[in-house]
Amino acid sequence: MSHPLAFANQNLYYANILLAAWRRSLSEQESSAAQINQAFGPAVQTRLLDGYGWLLLTACRIRHAPDRPPHSVDDLPPLPTGLVRPAEVQACAQLEQDGWLAELKSPLPESPVVRRTASLAQEVEVSIEQFLDWSERLGRLSQQVADAVDES
């Protein structure tokens, strides 16, 4: 396993530990759900984004790990002359523009925000369900990247 893939798996594992603690805090009602969500959301987001960055480096077959992972396809180091970005990375670039990765990369609200849409007020807040979904999607992406690396 390449170093970036090991770092990706480590960050996704740590995100899952945080998600389990988040779920436990919500079930034990230690504080209000909004406060618990605000406490765990940023930490989980950081772990997921770091895991994602390491996956991007793995997909590009970059073996010399930088100090910090990129959080975007645009932040990847240039590939050697003659090499092109793998299809998985191109797909991620699209998802960063208008898919679930764009949502994951978006700054989290500091507190629940009320937004008006179609003449309705809707509260937008950090939720564990969204992070669980992103974690599952990154797990699937990790498997796809690992399979692609194994096949090359």
PyMOL commands that set and color helices and strands:
alter all, ss='L'
color gray80, all
select helices_A, chain A and resi 3-28+33-59+73-75+87-98+100-105+128-151
alter helices_A, ss='H'
color red, helices_A
select strands_A, chain A and resi 113-117+120-124
alter strands_A, ss='S'
color yellow, strands_A
deselect
rebuild
show_as cartoon
